[in-house]
Amino acid sequence: MKINLYRLLLCISMAVALFPAIAGCEEPGSGAAEIPPAQTSTGDGAAGQQTLEVAAFEGGFGRAYFDKLVEAFEAENPGVKITLICSPRIEEIVRPRIVAGNPPDVLMSFGVTRIGQMANEGDLLDLTDIFDQPAPGRQENLRDIVSNGLIDTVCMPLKDGRIYLAPTDAGAGAIYYNETLFAENGWNPPETWDEFFALGDKAREEGIYLFTYHGIYPGSVEMMLMPAIASTAGIDAFERILNYEEGAWKDPDVTRVMEVFARIADENYLLPGSVAMNHTQSQSAFIQGRALFIPCGSWLINEMRDVVPETGFSFGFMPTPTFERSDTRYLIGGCSFNVVTADSSNPELAKQFIQFTYREDMIKLLAELNTSIMPVNGAVDLVRHLVPEAVYNTFKVYDSTTVLIPDWAPVPVTGINIIDEIYDPLNSVMNGRITVAEWADSIEGATAILRREIAAR
């Protein structure tokens, strides 16, 4: 089934640590709008003042959007004071507070894996009522303007008909290349793995390596590995992986895909030093023309805007290659989520804040500051003039490519993060310290623990 951005179905965890932690800030508020009845403040607030604490994941887009969003909400709500905490390590900051029953009121831009766990543990507030109300400035209910498929899938992680997750900042993940370089050399983006490696041989003659990736944060390889598994092993095999089924990673077609990465390393297609590079170092090397391809999310365009040269470079974006030309090619499409915690000290105000993010001017703010598109109907046309052409062109790929839906089965809160378990061993594969079979064994061991935890709950 072909799905464009308006029918974006997938949300995945893209939360990788991108910047050093930055301390939270507090912004004073003023203005006018309807708010719930005044409550006695907590902390340092004045008597009668309403307070809200918002914790946001600060990824590749920085924190400017969150700052402006809070400022705008306070400006329209007299007597509201919001404390904003932003960090690339925000999950580590809020997790102990959630366990202690003293969480922030709102969590913003969290990935679906962690949020799904929280919903399963009863740590999230039911948001169904706000989605059954008219969207800000529109006649339709909020649930009816969210991109088709999201509400009934990942936004209901408990599969009980209740909405816990409010989707935000849609993105896309696949493989980036330099469109200008390809045009100058008469190269076409490869559709098959044979073409991929053949192009690597041509690039070698020009002193360019085939591939680099975020070695310190290898989770970005999800943009390449998971679509390839779906293409090669099929959707049923892909679903077995998402449900942690025994032997899912031992499927011969799955390990065939994993062997692609071993080949990249063994046959000298990998840019030297990649395993020790962080996200900006590998992305800079790619933009400098040292490697043809890098798997990444669409935040790359905004994050590296000050590094891209004025001439000689333009972002190209392609789905993952396949072994057979007839195989379906997939893209990872995505978004993150805003939620209200179950132990919020001011749940009604927190829900109002969530609704506020869907206002037309706030959708434009997200596009302007994060070059991101809210996954609601009409957003692409609304913000087209606010996002770079490269971002708009990225989303056009949705019109001709099947969107992948890695909807991981919810699990109890444990020490196992399946994304880390899958991708952290990749550097050892690239360095030749472990084999692909050992990589698969490692993941199988992690999923066995998850199965035991699920069975015991």
C-alpha positions in Angstrom: 0.0 0.0 0.0 1.4 3.4 -0.9 1.1 6.0 1.8 1.9 9.7 1.5 2.7 12.0 4.5 -1.0 12.6 5.1 -1.3 8.8 5.8 1.9 8.5 7.9 1.4 5.5 10.1 4.7 5.0 11.8 6.3 6.4 14.9 9.7 5.2 16.0 12.1 6.1 18.6 14.7 8.5 17.2 15.9 9.7 20.5 19.7 9.7 20.3 21.9 11.9 22.4 22.8 14.8 20.1 24.0 17.7 22.2 25.5 18.3 25.6 22.9 18.6 28.3 21.5 22.1 28.8 20.0 23.2 32.0 16.2 24.0 32.1 14.8 27.5 32.2 11.8 29.3 33.5 9.9 31.9 31.5 7.4 34.4 33.0 4.0 34.6 31.4 1.3 37.1 30.6 -1.7 37.5 28.3 -5.3 36.1 28.1 -7.1 32.9 27.4 -9.3 30.4 29.1 -7.6 28.1 31.6 -8.8 25.7 34.2 -9.8 27.1 37.6 -6.8 28.6 39.5 -4.9 26.2 41.8 -2.5 26.9 44.6 1.0 27.0 43.1 3.8 24.7 44.0 7.5 25.4 44.3 8.4 29.1 44.0 5.1 30.3 42.4 3.0 33.0 43.9 -0.2 32.2 45.7 -3.0 31.3 43.3 -0.7 30.9 40.3 -1.0 27.8 38.2 2.2 25.9 37.5 3.2 23.4 34.9 6.5 21.5 34.5 7.4 20.5 30.9 10.3 18.1 30.1 11.4 18.0 26.5 13.8 15.9 24.5 16.4 18.2 23.0 17.6 16.5 19.9 19.0 17.6 16.6 16.6 20.6 16.3 17.7 22.2 19.5 15.4 23.8 22.1 14.2 27.0 20.4 10.8 25.6 19.5 10.1 24.5 23.1 11.1 27.9 24.4 8.9 29.8 22.0 6.0 27.4 22.5 6.1 27.9 26.3 6.5 31.7 25.8 3.4 31.8 23.6 1.3 29.7 26.0 2.2 31.8 29.0 1.5 35.0 27.0 -2.1 33.8 26.4 -2.7 32.4 29.9 -2.4 34.9 32.8 -1.3 33.4 36.0 0.4 30.4 34.4 4.0 29.7 35.1 5.8 26.9 33.2 9.1 25.4 34.1 10.8 24.0 31.0 13.5 21.3 31.2 15.3 20.5 28.0 18.1 17.9 27.6 19.2 15.2 25.1 19.3 12.9 28.2 15.8 13.8 29.3 14.6 10.3 29.8 17.4 9.6 32.2 16.4 12.8 34.1 12.7 12.1 34.4 12.7 8.3 34.8 13.6 8.3 38.6 11.0 11.0 39.2 8.3 9.0 37.5 9.2 6.0 39.6 9.0 8.2 42.7 5.6 9.5 41.8 6.8 13.1 41.2 7.0 13.4 37.4 6.9 16.5 35.2 3.4 17.3 34.1 4.1 17.1 30.3 6.8 15.1 28.4 7.5 16.4 24.9 9.1 14.8 21.8 9.6 11.4 23.4 10.1 8.3 21.3 7.5 5.6 21.1 9.5 2.8 22.7 9.9 4.5 26.0 6.4 6.0 25.9 4.8 2.7 25.2 6.5 1.2 28.2 5.2 4.1 30.4 1.7 3.6 29.1 1.9 -0.1 29.9 3.0 0.7 33.5 0.1 3.1 34.0 2.3 6.2 34.0 0.4 8.2 31.3 -2.9 10.1 31.4 -5.7 9.2 29.1 -6.0 12.0 26.5 -9.0 10.6 24.6 -11.2 13.5 25.7 -9.1 16.2 24.1 -8.9 14.3 20.8 -12.7 14.0 20.9 -13.0 17.8 21.0 -12.6 20.3 18.1 -9.0 20.9 17.1 -7.9 24.5 17.8 -9.3 26.8 15.1 -11.1 24.0 13.3 -14.5 22.4 13.2 -13.2 18.8 13.1 -12.3 16.9 16.2 -8.6 16.6 16.9 -8.6 12.9 16.3 -10.0 13.5 12.8 -7.2 15.8 11.6 -4.3 13.6 12.8 -2.7 11.7 9.9 -4.7 8.6 9.0 -3.7 5.5 10.9 -1.7 7.1 13.8 -4.6 7.4 16.2 -5.7 3.8 15.9 -2.2 2.3 16.1 0.7 3.8 18.0 -1.4 6.5 19.8 -3.3 3.7 21.5 -0.4 1.6 22.8 -2.6 -0.4 25.1 -5.0 -1.3 22.3 -7.9 -0.5 24.5 -9.5 2.3 22.5 -7.9 5.1 24.6 -5.5 7.6 23.3 -2.4 8.3 25.4 0.0 9.7 22.9 -0.3 13.0 21.0 1.9 12.8 17.9 4.2 15.6 16.9 7.0 16.6 14.6 6.8 14.1 11.8 10.0 13.0 10.2 11.5 10.5 7.8 14.5 8.2 7.9 16.4 6.6 5.1 19.7 7.0 3.3 21.1 10.4 2.3 23.4 11.1 -0.6 24.8 14.2 -2.4 22.5 14.8 -5.3 24.9 17.3 -6.9 27.8 14.8 -6.8 25.7 12.1 -8.3 24.6 14.4 -11.1 28.2 15.5 -11.9 29.3 11.9 -12.1 26.3 10.5 -14.0 25.5 8.2 -11.1 22.0 7.0 -10.2 20.9 6.3 -6.7 21.2 2.5 -6.3 18.0 0.4 -6.1 19.6 -2.9 -5.3 22.5 -4.0 -3.1 24.5 -5.1 -6.1 24.2 -1.5 -7.5 25.0 -0.1 -4.0 28.4 -1.9 -3.8 29.1 -1.4 -7.5 28.7 2.3 -6.9 31.1 2.0 -4.0 33.7 0.6 -6.4 33.3 3.6 -8.7 33.5 6.0 -5.8 36.7 4.4 -4.5 38.3 5.4 -7.8 37.4 9.0 -6.9 38.9 8.6 -3.3 35.4 8.4 -1.8 34.2 5.7 0.6 30.8 4.2 0.2 29.4 4.5 3.7 29.6 6.2 7.1 27.3 6.2 10.1 26.9 7.7 13.6 29.4 5.3 15.3 28.8 6.6 18.8 25.1 6.7 18.3 24.5 3.7 16.0 20.7 3.7 16.5 20.4 5.8 13.4 21.2 2.6 11.4 17.6 1.7 12.1 16.7 3.8 9.1 18.6 1.3 6.9 18.4 -2.0 8.7 14.7 -2.3 9.4 13.5 -1.3 5.9 15.9 -3.8 4.5 14.6 -6.6 6.8 11.0 -5.8 5.7 12.0 -5.9 2.0 14.0 -9.1 2.2 12.4 -11.2 4.9 8.9 -9.9 4.5 6.4 -8.2 6.7 5.5 -11.3 8.7 9.2 -11.8 9.7 9.4 -8.1 10.5 6.3 -8.4 12.8 8.0 -11.3 14.6 10.9 -9.1 15.3 8.5 -6.3 16.7 6.9 -8.9 19.0 10.2 -10.3 20.3 9.5 -13.8 19.0 12.1 -16.4 19.6 14.3 -17.0 16.6 13.2 -13.9 14.8 16.7 -12.7 14.4 17.9 -16.1 13.3 15.7 -16.0 10.2 18.2 -16.6 7.2 16.8 -13.6 5.4 17.2 -11.4 8.4 20.8 -12.4 8.8 21.3 -12.0 5.1 20.5 -8.3 5.6 22.8 -8.0 8.7 25.6 -9.4 6.5 25.4 -6.3 4.4 27.1 -4.4 7.2 29.8 -7.0 7.7 30.5 -6.7 3.9 30.8 -2.9 4.2 33.5 -3.3 6.8 35.2 -6.4 5.4 35.6 -5.1 1.9 36.8 -1.6 2.9 33.7 0.3 2.0 33.4 2.0 5.4 34.9 5.4 6.0 37.8 4.9 8.4 37.1 6.1 11.9 33.3 5.9 11.5 32.9 3.8 14.6 34.4 6.5 16.8 32.5 9.4 15.2 29.5 11.1 16.8 26.6 12.3 14.8 28.0 15.7 13.7 31.4 14.2 12.8 30.0 11.5 10.6 27.4 13.9 9.0 30.2 16.5 8.4 32.4 13.8 6.7 29.4 12.9 4.5 28.8 16.5 3.5 32.5 17.0 2.8 32.3 14.2 0.3 34.3 11.6 2.1 31.5 9.1 2.0 28.6 8.6 -0.5 25.9 7.5 1.9 24.8 8.0 5.5 21.6 6.6 7.2 19.8 9.3 9.1 16.6 11.0 10.0 15.3 14.2 8.4 16.7 16.2 11.3 20.0 16.0 9.4 19.0 18.9 7.1 18.4 21.3 9.9 21.2 20.2 12.1 23.9 20.6 9.4 22.5 23.7 7.8 25.6 25.8 8.8 28.0 23.1 7.4 26.5 22.6 3.9 28.6 24.5 1.3 26.9 27.0 -0.9 27.8 25.1 -4.0 28.6 21.5 -4.8 26.1 19.9 -2.4 22.4 19.2 -2.3 20.6 16.6 -0.1 19.4 13.5 -1.9 17.2 11.0 0.0 16.5 7.4 -1.0 14.8 4.3 0.3 17.0 1.4 1.4 18.2 -0.9 -1.5 16.8 -4.4 -1.9 18.4 -7.7 -3.0 15.9 -8.1 -5.8 14.6 -5.3 -8.0 11.1 -6.6 -7.6 11.2 -6.4 -3.7 9.2 -3.7 -2.0 11.3 -0.7 -0.9 10.4 0.9 2.4 11.0 4.2 4.2 10.9 4.7 7.9 8.5 7.5 8.5 8.2 8.8 12.0 7.2 11.2 14.6 7.6 11.6 18.3 5.0 12.2 21.0 3.8 14.6 23.7 2.1 13.0 26.7 0.7 14.0 30.1 1.9 11.9 33.1 -0.6 10.1 35.2 0.6 11.8 38.4 0.6 15.3 36.9 -0.2 17.9 39.6 -2.3 19.9 37.1 -3.7 17.5 34.5 -6.3 19.8 33.0 -3.8 22.5 32.3 -1.4 19.9 31.0 -4.0 18.7 28.5 -4.7 22.3 27.4 -1.0 22.7 26.7 -1.1 19.6 24.5 -4.0 21.0 22.6 -2.2 24.3 22.1 0.5 22.6 20.1 -2.0 21.8 17.3 -2.9 25.4 16.7 -2.1 26.6 13.2 0.4 29.2 14.4 2.1 26.6 16.6 2.3 24.2 13.6 4.0 26.9 11.7 6.3 27.6 14.6 7.4 23.9 14.6 8.1 24.1 10.9 10.0 27.3 11.1 12.2 26.4 14.1 12.6 22.6 13.7 12.0 22.2 10.0 9.5 19.6 11.1 5.9 18.9 10.0 3.1 18.2 12.4 1.4 14.9 11.3 -2.0 16.5 10.7 -4.0 16.9 7.5 -2.9 19.9 5.5 0.3 20.5 7.3 2.6 20.0 4.3 0.8 22.7 2.3 0.5 25.0 5.3 4.2 25.1 6.0 5.7 24.5 2.6 7.1 28.1 2.5 8.6 27.7 6.0 10.8 24.6 5.4 13.9 24.2 3.2 13.3 22.8 -0.2 15.4 19.7 0.9 12.9 19.0 3.7 9.9 19.4 1.3 11.6 17.1 -1.2 12.2 14.5 1.5 8.6 14.3 2.3 7.7 14.0 -1.4 9.3 10.6 -1.4 6.3 9.4 0.7 4.2 9.7 -2.5 6.0 6.8 -4.2 7.4 4.7 -1.4 5.8 2.3 1.1 6.0 3.6 4.7 7.2 1.1 7.3 5.4 0.7 10.6 7.7 -0.6 13.3 5.1 -0.7 16.1 7.0 -2.4 18.9 5.0 -4.5 21.3 4.7 -2.8 24.7 6.9 -4.2 27.4 7.3 -3.6 31.1 9.8 -1.1 32.2 13.1 -3.1 32.5 16.8 -2.5 32.0 16.4 -3.7 28.4 16.1 -1.1 25.7 15.6 -3.1 22.5 16.9 -0.3 20.3 20.2 -0.3 22.2 20.4 -4.1 22.2 20.0 -4.2 18.4 22.4 -1.4 17.4 25.0 -1.1 20.1 26.8 -4.3 18.9 27.1 -2.9 15.4 30.5 -1.3 16.0 31.9 -4.6 17.1 30.7 -6.1 13.8 32.3 -3.2 11.9 35.6 -3.7 13.8 35.6 -7.4 13.2 35.4 -8.3 16.9 32.1 -10.3 16.6 30.4 -12.0 13.7 26.9 -11.4 12.4 25.9 -14.7 14.0 27.1 -13.4 17.4 25.3 -10.1 16.8 22.1 -12.1 16.2 22.7 -14.2 19.3 23.1 -11.0 21.4 19.8 -9.6 20.2 18.1 -13.0 20.8 19.4 -13.0 24.4 17.8 -9.6 25.0 14.5 -10.5 23.5 14.4 -13.7 25.7 14.6 -11.4 28.7 11.8 -9.3 27.4 9.6 -12.3 26.7 10.1 -13.5 30.3 9.2 -10.0 31.6 6.1 -9.9 29.5 5.0 -13.3 30.6 5.5 -12.5 34.3 3.5 -9.3 34.4 
